[in-house]
Amino acid sequence: MKVGTVRRLAVSLLAAMAGGAWAGGVQQIERIEVTGERGATTGVLDSASQGTVTREQLENRPLLRPGELLEVVPGFIITQHSGSGKANQYYLRGFNLDHGTDFRTVVLGIPVNLPTHAHGQGYTDLNFLIPELVSTIQYRKGTYYAEEGDFSAAGAAHIDYVRSLPAPLAEFALGENGYQRLVAGGSTPMAGGTLLAAGEVHREDGPWDLPQDLRKLSGVLRWSQAETDGLSVTALAYTNRWNSTDQVPQRAIDQGIIGRYGNIDPTLGGKTWRHSLSADWLGRGDYGYTRASAYAMDYGLNLFSNFTYYLDDPDNGDQFEQADRRKIFGGTLEHVRHGRWGATDTSHSFGAEARHDRIGTVGLYHTIARERIGTTREDDVRQTSLSAWYSNTTQWSPALRTIAGVRADSYRFDVRSNIEANSGKASDSIVNPKLSVVAGPFGSTEFFVNLGGGFHSNDARGSTIQVDPASGEPVERVDPLVRAKGAEVGLHTHLTPAWQTSLTAWGLDIASELLFVGDAGTTEASRPSRRTGVEWANYWRPARGLIVDADFAWSRARFRDDDPAGNYIPGAIERTASAGISWSDGPWAAGFRMRFFGARPLIEDNSVRSKSSTLANLKAGYRFGRNVRAWVEVLNLFDREASDVDYFYESRLANEPGAVADIHTHPAEPRTIRVGIAISL
């Protein structure tokens, strides 16, 4: 193949990844079959820390919860500190990302992160996912991509569903602790396209002394003209109710007040729902393509928590409810055009994005056994964002290309609070340049240098607040948008035709880790921070049907200013490792994974740290003929007593005279066995 042809193909693939491939399910790159590091091949990457995970790689992956799909991103850790209906806790690149503050997640073109949320800024609940329908997960880490906006300082992932199933499917699984799950779906030709319908019913109690009584329903209805081009219309529905065992003080376990899976407040839990309708259209021309998408969503949450027990109110307890009701409308328009500057191949990507969150209620209430006894804060919020970006890919020579871009974001907030002093309007805007330089390939090796700015938005209520809703004391307003600056150098190489590896060194500065603290109903201005790290990712296919991957990540997170309290960032992840094997041979298939979650500082002076943990999961299956498949999953294979989450703060039990500073832990689930059967009709 001639060099010019290879160069034009690389530019086309890069444009696809910078455009539709990352924006919600329309993927020009799917026109070729790729088998490499999570779908990545030499000549199409913009950095060493991005990739695509295919359905083949997900089929044999054991999963405790749907959100663990994101652990395909090297260095990502997914945990939980409450019931299974609540958003997971996320860790990546020196962050305790809480429920998603600095990692952007998009499913079928719809952003999942919720700003100005009752429980946490950027709240990302992935419990609505049906893993059997996921076709690809495309990820990119860092601040270097013009297409990625709010919440993407640490990175972003775009999850797509299949548009058709080869045959009607029914799966049923049973497990310990009342686990029951049914998934059914199928597709059929309709009106010049394909209609896909699928649903999930899930019930589970978990290992907790308080039965979780999880009751989850998820549904998908999707009509598509083709696998990539044309129009696709998707309806998603999800509801969930549960009881929860939140993190508990270690002293209560040590003193025998409760067991390892016990609780302090047995009336915690919640309910949530998410209903959406979206449309995506892709039209191709001789020199590029145009993509347009739009979505509307209705969302609600009622969450009951109690983290301090009897610290603030010794008589009634500290239980609180967080309520969120909103409707979200948005869309994206993008045009990608390929061309030439003289003898140089180029690609231009122009895009615009709009989003409006009409938050009818975002409230914080004092409760006893889920009954409201007081209102701490209740707000009606209108939040609108408009964004525009431009990105240019130029292949200057066979061994040098650049991707240069710029992104502008503008936000407007209108807060109407039950506390008049906290009502008001605010606005802010930010412009961020992006630049990537790719040298190579030299043989089978490419080198990358990436620079760029990013940001996350703060809760709208923090931009208009004047008084603490609990104490009535004056407080300072926060900047609505917080700037991040990132840099990265890395390489990606084929050590052998079957073994690919990437090595990345990165750094990220955030001007101020400002957050709205939903648990208290007020804002806290944190300090400027710096994170640095090294990541090493490996992908090996030693034989047909066998995939081996191993990822290692080291991070350092510190506050950049001086403070007597110390400069460690509480909860910041420092070391992670993950390794897995996926194997299939004839009717047999199996997957095995191990995950190391390193110790973390829990307080600024690093005097209190969490323990590290190593967990292993196994999945094995057998296919009976063409239409029946059975499998068994063993989660926490070696039955390790580990913590999913550790925090350090003050709380007070009913029998204690005052506040006690302690580690508060949420244990990982013990060894759990599940079995299932799938029938294709």
TORKOLLUM-670692 format. One line per field, with one value per residue (C-alpha): residue number from 1; residue in one letter; x, y, z. Coordinates in steps of 0.5 Angstrom, whole numbers, m for minus. Layout:
BEGIN
pos (NUM|...)
code (A|...)
x (X|...)
y (Y|...)
z (Z|...)
***
This chain:
BEGIN
pos (1|2|3|4|5|6|7|8|9|10|11|12|13|14|15|16|17|18|19|20|21|22|23|24|25|26|27|28|29|30|31|32|33|34|35|36|37|38|39|40|41|42|43|44|45|46|47|48|49|50|51|52|53|54|55|56|57|58|59|60|61|62|63|64|65|66|67|68|69|70|71|72|73|74|75|76|77|78|79|80|81|82|83|84|85|86|87|88|89|90|91|92|93|94|95|96|97|98|99|100|101|102|103|104|105|106|107|108|109|110|111|112|113|114|115|116|117|118|119|120|121|122|123|124|125|126|127|128|129|130|131|132|133|134|135|136|137|138|139|140|141|142|143|144|145|146|147|148|149|150|151|152|153|154|155|156|157|158|159|160|161|162|163|164|165|166|167|168|169|170|171|172|173|174|175|176|177|178|179|180|181|182|183|184|185|186|187|188|189|190|191|192|193|194|195|196|197|198|199|200|201|202|203|204|205|206|207|208|209|210|211|212|213|214|215|216|217|218|219|220|221|222|223|224|225|226|227|228|229|230|231|232|233|234|235|236|237|238|239|240|241|242|243|244|245|246|247|248|249|250|251|252|253|254|255|256|257|258|259|260|261|262|263|264|265|266|267|268|269|270|271|272|273|274|275|276|277|278|279|280|281|282|283|284|285|286|287|288|289|290|291|292|293|294|295|296|297|298|299|300|301|302|303|304|305|306|307|308|309|310|311|312|313|314|315|316|317|318|319|320|321|322|323|324|325|326|327|328|329|330|331|332|333|334|335|336|337|338|339|340|341|342|343|344|345|346|347|348|349|350|351|352|353|354|355|356|357|358|359|360|361|362|363|364|365|366|367|368|369|370|371|372|373|374|375|376|377|378|379|380|381|382|383|384|385|386|387|388|389|390|391|392|393|394|395|396|397|398|399|400|401|402|403|404|405|406|407|408|409|410|411|412|413|414|415|416|417|418|419|420|421|422|423|424|425|426|427|428|429|430|431|432|433|434|435|436|437|438|439|440|441|442|443|444|445|446|447|448|449|450|451|452|453|454|455|456|457|458|459|460|461|462|463|464|465|466|467|468|469|470|471|472|473|474|475|476|477|478|479|480|481|482|483|484|485|486|487|488|489|490|491|492|493|494|495|496|497|498|499|500|501|502|503|504|505|506|507|508|509|510|511|512|513|514|515|516|517|518|519|520|521|522|523|524|525|526|527|528|529|530|531|532|533|534|535|536|537|538|539|540|541|542|543|544|545|546|547|548|549|550|551|552|553|554|555|556|557|558|559|560|561|562|563|564|565|566|567|568|569|570|571|572|573|574|575|576|577|578|579|580|581|582|583|584|585|586|587|588|589|590|591|592|593|594|595|596|597|598|599|600|601|602|603|604|605|606|607|608|609|610|611|612|613|614|615|616|617|618|619|620|621|622|623|624|625|626|627|628|629|630|631|632|633|634|635|636|637|638|639|640|641|642|643|644|645|646|647|648|649|650|651|652|653|654|655|656|657|658|659|660|661|662|663|664|665|666|667|668|669|670|671|672|673|674|675|676|677|678|679|680|681)
code (M|K|V|G|T|V|R|R|L|A|V|S|L|L|A|A|M|A|G|G|A|W|A|G|G|V|Q|Q|I|E|R|I|E|V|T|G|E|R|G|A|T|T|G|V|L|D|S|A|S|Q|G|T|V|T|R|E|Q|L|E|N|R|P|L|L|R|P|G|E|L|L|E|V|V|P|G|F|I|I|T|Q|H|S|G|S|G|K|A|N|Q|Y|Y|L|R|G|F|N|L|D|H|G|T|D|F|R|T|V|V|L|G|I|P|V|N|L|P|T|H|A|H|G|Q|G|Y|T|D|L|N|F|L|I|P|E|L|V|S|T|I|Q|Y|R|K|G|T|Y|Y|A|E|E|G|D|F|S|A|A|G|A|A|H|I|D|Y|V|R|S|L|P|A|P|L|A|E|F|A|L|G|E|N|G|Y|Q|R|L|V|A|G|G|S|T|P|M|A|G|G|T|L|L|A|A|G|E|V|H|R|E|D|G|P|W|D|L|P|Q|D|L|R|K|L|S|G|V|L|R|W|S|Q|A|E|T|D|G|L|S|V|T|A|L|A|Y|T|N|R|W|N|S|T|D|Q|V|P|Q|R|A|I|D|Q|G|I|I|G|R|Y|G|N|I|D|P|T|L|G|G|K|T|W|R|H|S|L|S|A|D|W|L|G|R|G|D|Y|G|Y|T|R|A|S|A|Y|A|M|D|Y|G|L|N|L|F|S|N|F|T|Y|Y|L|D|D|P|D|N|G|D|Q|F|E|Q|A|D|R|R|K|I|F|G|G|T|L|E|H|V|R|H|G|R|W|G|A|T|D|T|S|H|S|F|G|A|E|A|R|H|D|R|I|G|T|V|G|L|Y|H|T|I|A|R|E|R|I|G|T|T|R|E|D|D|V|R|Q|T|S|L|S|A|W|Y|S|N|T|T|Q|W|S|P|A|L|R|T|I|A|G|V|R|A|D|S|Y|R|F|D|V|R|S|N|I|E|A|N|S|G|K|A|S|D|S|I|V|N|P|K|L|S|V|V|A|G|P|F|G|S|T|E|F|F|V|N|L|G|G|G|F|H|S|N|D|A|R|G|S|T|I|Q|V|D|P|A|S|G|E|P|V|E|R|V|D|P|L|V|R|A|K|G|A|E|V|G|L|H|T|H|L|T|P|A|W|Q|T|S|L|T|A|W|G|L|D|I|A|S|E|L|L|F|V|G|D|A|G|T|T|E|A|S|R|P|S|R|R|T|G|V|E|W|A|N|Y|W|R|P|A|R|G|L|I|V|D|A|D|F|A|W|S|R|A|R|F|R|D|D|D|P|A|G|N|Y|I|P|G|A|I|E|R|T|A|S|A|G|I|S|W|S|D|G|P|W|A|A|G|F|R|M|R|F|F|G|A|R|P|L|I|E|D|N|S|V|R|S|K|S|S|T|L|A|N|L|K|A|G|Y|R|F|G|R|N|V|R|A|W|V|E|V|L|N|L|F|D|R|E|A|S|D|V|D|Y|F|Y|E|S|R|L|A|N|E|P|G|A|V|A|D|I|H|T|H|P|A|E|P|R|T|I|R|V|G|I|A|I|S|L)
x (0|3|5|0|m6|m4|m3|m10|m13|m10|m13|m20|m19|m17|m22|m27|m25|m24|m31|m37|m33|m33|m40|m45|m45|m44|m37|m34|m28|m32|m32|m25|m24|m19|m15|m10|m10|m17|m18|m13|m7|m1|m3|m10|m8|m8|m5|m2|m8|m14|m17|m23|m26|m30|m36|m31|m27|m33|m36|m32|m31|m34|m38|m40|m44|m45|m41|m35|m35|m31|m25|m23|m20|m13|m12|m19|m22|m30|m33|m39|m40|m48|m53|m53|m58|m53|m48|m41|m35|m29|m22|m17|m11|m9|m17|m22|m27|m33|m39|m36|m34|m28|m29|m34|m39|m43|m48|m51|m49|m53|m48|m49|m46|m51|m49|m52|m54|m57|m52|m45|m43|m42|m46|m45|m50|m49|m53|m58|m53|m55|m48|m50|m52|m45|m42|m36|m33|m28|m24|m19|m15|m13|m15|m13|m19|m23|m29|m29|m32|m35|m32|m27|m20|m18|m22|m28|m31|m37|m41|m45|m50|m51|m56|m58|m58|m56|m62|m67|m64|m66|m61|m63|m58|m59|m54|m53|m56|m62|m59|m64|m63|m67|m65|m69|m68|m69|m69|m73|m73|m78|m80|m73|m69|m68|m72|m68|m72|m69|m70|m67|m71|m66|m67|m62|m61|m53|m49|m52|m55|m60|m63|m62|m68|m66|m71|m69|m72|m68|m71|m68|m72|m68|m69|m63|m63|m56|m50|m47|m50|m57|m62|m62|m67|m67|m71|m68|m72|m70|m72|m69|m71|m66|m65|m57|m52|m47|m40|m40|m35|m29|m30|m37|m34|m28|m33|m38|m43|m45|m42|m38|m44|m48|m51|m52|m58|m63|m68|m63|m64|m67|m71|m69|m71|m68|m72|m69|m71|m65|m64|m57|m56|m50|m50|m43|m41|m35|m30|m33|m39|m44|m47|m53|m56|m61|m64|m69|m69|m73|m69|m71|m67|m69|m63|m63|m56|m53|m46|m45|m51|m52|m47|m51|m58|m57|m64|m67|m60|m57|m61|m62|m66|m63|m68|m67|m72|m70|m71|m65|m65|m59|m56|m49|m48|m41|m38|m32|m29|m22|m18|m11|m6|m2|1|m1|m7|m12|m18|m22|m28|m33|m38|m43|m46|m52|m55|m61|m62|m69|m68|m75|m73|m66|m67|m63|m68|m67|m71|m72|m73|m75|m80|m78|m78|m74|m72|m64|m65|m69|m68|m71|m65|m64|m57|m55|m49|m47|m40|m37|m30|m25|m20|m15|m11|m5|m1|6|10|9|12|9|2|m1|m8|m9|m16|m20|m26|m30|m36|m41|m45|m51|m54|m61|m62|m69|m68|m72|m67|m68|m61|m58|m62|m59|m56|m49|m45|m38|m34|m28|m23|m19|m13|m11|m5|m2|4|5|12|12|11|18|17|11|13|9|11|6|6|0|m2|m9|m14|m20|m25|m31|m37|m39|m45|m50|m52|m45|m45|m50|m50|m49|m51|m50|m57|m55|m52|m54|m47|m44|m40|m36|m39|m35|m33|m37|m32|m25|m20|m15|m8|m6|1|3|8|8|9|5|9|8|13|11|5|1|4|2|4|4|7|5|8|2|1|m5|m6|m13|m14|m18|m22|m28|m34|m41|m42|m49|m49|m48|m52|m46|m40|m33|m27|m21|m14|m10|m7|m2|m3|3|3|6|1|3|m2|m1|m5|m3|m6|m1|m6|m13|m18|m14|m13|m8|m8|m4|m5|m1|m1|3|0|2|m3|m2|m4|0|0|3|m2|m1|m6|m1|m1|m4|m11|m15|m18|m13|m11|m4|m2|m7|m6|m10|m9|m14|m14|m20|m20|m25|m24|m30|m36|m31|m30|m27|m25|m21|m19|m15|m15|m10|m13|m7|m7|m9|m8|m15|m12|m8|m2|m2|m2|m8|m9|m13|m11|m9|m13|m13|m19|m20|m26|m27|m33|m33|m38|m40|m44|m49|m50|m51|m57|m56|m50|m49|m44|m42|m39|m35|m34|m28|m26|m21|m26|m21|m24|m22|m25|m29|m29|m25|m26|m24|m28|m32|m38|m42|m46|m52|m48|m42|m41|m39|m35|m30|m25|m25|m24|m31|m31|m36|m33|m32|m37|m35|m34|m41|m43|m48|m50|m54|m56|m57|m62|m62|m68)
y (0|7|12|17|12|10|17|19|12|15|22|19|14|20|24|19|18|26|26|21|16|19|23|17|11|13|10|11|7|1|0|m4|m10|m8|m13|m9|m6|m5|m3|1|0|4|10|12|14|21|19|13|13|12|6|2|m4|m9|m13|m19|m17|m16|m23|m27|m21|m23|m17|m15|m9|m6|0|m4|m4|2|m2|m3|3|2|5|5|3|2|1|3|6|5|1|m2|3|9|11|8|11|12|13|14|18|21|22|20|22|21|20|22|30|29|24|25|19|19|13|13|20|22|25|21|26|31|38|41|34|33|28|30|35|31|25|19|13|7|2|3|m1|m7|m10|m16|m10|m6|m6|m2|3|8|12|17|20|27|34|34|33|39|34|33|38|39|34|31|33|26|23|21|14|13|7|5|m1|m6|m4|m11|m18|m24|m28|m27|m28|m30|m30|m32|m32|m34|m33|m33|m27|m27|m25|m26|m23|m24|m21|m22|m18|m19|m15|m15|m11|m5|1|0|m1|m5|m5|m7|m9|m11|m11|m13|m15|m15|m17|m18|m18|m18|m20|m15|m16|m11|m14|m10|m11|m9|m8|m6|m5|m3|m3|m1|0|2|3|4|5|2|0|6|11|14|15|12|13|10|10|8|7|5|5|2|2|m1|m1|1|m1|5|6|4|7|2|2|m1|m7|m7|m7|m12|m7|m9|m15|m14|m13|m9|m2|3|6|1|6|8|7|10|10|13|13|15|16|18|19|21|21|21|22|21|23|22|26|25|29|28|27|31|28|31|28|31|28|29|26|25|24|23|21|20|18|17|17|18|19|22|18|22|28|34|32|27|27|25|23|26|22|26|26|29|29|31|32|35|35|35|37|37|36|36|38|36|37|33|35|32|35|37|43|42|35|35|31|35|34|39|38|43|42|45|43|45|43|45|42|44|42|43|41|40|39|37|35|32|26|20|13|17|22|29|33|39|43|45|47|47|50|51|51|53|51|52|51|52|50|50|47|46|41|40|34|35|29|34|28|20|20|27|29|34|35|42|45|50|49|55|53|58|57|61|59|61|59|60|58|57|62|68|70|64|66|69|69|67|66|64|62|59|57|52|50|43|40|33|32|25|22|16|10|8|1|m1|5|12|17|22|29|32|39|42|45|43|44|42|46|47|46|52|53|55|61|64|62|68|64|57|54|50|55|62|64|68|64|66|64|60|60|57|54|51|50|44|44|37|35|28|24|17|12|6|0|m7|m11|m17|m18|m20|m16|m9|m4|3|8|14|20|25|31|35|42|44|51|49|43|47|43|43|39|36|32|39|44|48|49|48|51|47|48|48|41|38|30|27|19|14|9|2|m2|m8|m13|m19|m25|m30|m35|m35|m35|m32|m25|m23|m16|m12|m5|m2|6|10|17|22|27|34|40|46|51|50|49|46|41|38|37|30|30|25|19|20|14|12|5|0|m6|m10|m17|m21|m27|m28|m35|m39|m45|m49|m49|m47|m40|m37|m30|m29|m22|m20|m12|m9|m3|1|4|12|17|19|26|31|30|22|20|16|11|6|m1|m4|m10|m15|m18|m24|m26|m32|m33|m40|m42|m48|m48|m53|m53|m47|m44|m46|m43|m44|m40|m40|m33|m33|m26|m25|m32|m32|m29|m23|m19|m12|m5|m2|5|8|15|19|24|25|21|20|13|13|11|16|22|26|26|21|21|14|11|9|3|0|m8|m11|m17|m24|m29|m30|m35|m34|m39|m37|m40|m36|m39|m36|m37)
z (0|m2|4|1|2|9|11|8|12|18|18|16|22|27|24|26|33|34|31|31|34|41|41|42|38|31|29|23|25|25|18|19|24|29|34|38|45|46|39|38|32|30|26|29|36|39|45|49|54|50|47|45|48|44|46|45|50|55|54|59|64|71|74|81|79|72|73|73|66|67|70|62|63|65|72|74|80|82|89|93|99|100|97|90|87|88|84|85|88|82|83|77|76|83|84|89|83|88|84|78|79|74|69|64|62|56|54|47|46|53|58|65|69|73|75|81|84|90|92|89|83|77|80|75|76|71|74|68|64|61|60|55|50|50|44|45|51|48|53|53|59|60|58|51|47|44|44|51|56|63|68|63|67|69|62|59|56|51|52|46|45|40|34|33|36|32|35|40|47|54|60|67|73|80|86|93|98|94|87|81|74|68|61|55|48|40|34|28|21|21|17|13|19|25|32|38|44|51|58|65|72|78|85|90|98|98|104|109|116|113|107|101|97|91|85|79|72|66|58|51|45|39|32|27|19|19|24|23|18|18|23|30|35|42|48|55|62|69|76|82|90|95|102|104|109|108|111|119|124|125|132|132|129|134|140|137|137|130|125|119|115|120|120|125|122|119|115|110|102|96|90|83|76|69|62|56|49|44|36|33|25|21|14|9|3|m1|3|10|14|19|25|29|36|41|47|53|60|66|72|80|86|93|97|105|109|115|116|123|127|133|132|130|133|139|140|133|129|123|118|112|105|98|93|86|80|73|66|61|54|50|43|39|32|28|22|20|13|10|5|3|4|m2|m1|6|8|13|17|20|26|28|33|38|44|48|55|59|66|69|76|79|86|89|96|103|109|116|117|122|119|112|114|114|120|117|111|111|104|98|91|84|79|71|68|61|58|51|48|41|39|33|32|26|24|20|17|16|14|14|21|24|25|30|33|35|37|42|46|49|54|57|63|66|73|76|83|86|94|100|103|99|101|97|91|85|78|75|69|67|61|59|53|53|48|46|42|41|37|34|32|28|27|27|26|30|35|36|41|44|47|49|52|54|59|61|67|71|73|81|83|81|88|90|85|89|96|101|108|110|110|117|121|118|118|112|107|100|93|89|82|77|73|75|70|70|66|63|60|58|54|52|47|44|41|38|42|38|33|38|44|45|50|52|57|59|64|66|70|72|76|78|80|86|88|89|91|93|99|98|105|109|104|103|99|101|97|97|95|89|87|83|80|77|75|70|67|63|59|56|51|49|44|45|41|38|43|48|51|56|59|65|67|72|75|80|82|86|89|93|95|92|97|104|110|117|116|111|103|102|98|102|99|93|89|89|86|82|78|74|70|67|62|57|54|49|45|42|47|53|55|61|64|70|73|79|82|86|90|93|100|100|105|109|112|110|114|112|119|117|111|108|107|100|98|92|89|84|80|76|70|66|61|57|50|49|42|38|42|50|54|62|66|73|76|83|85|91|89|95|100|102|108|104|104|98|101|107|110|116|120|126|128|135|136|141|147|146|150|144|137|136|130|126|120|117|112|107|106|100|99|101|96|92|87|81|76|69|63|56|51|44|40)
***
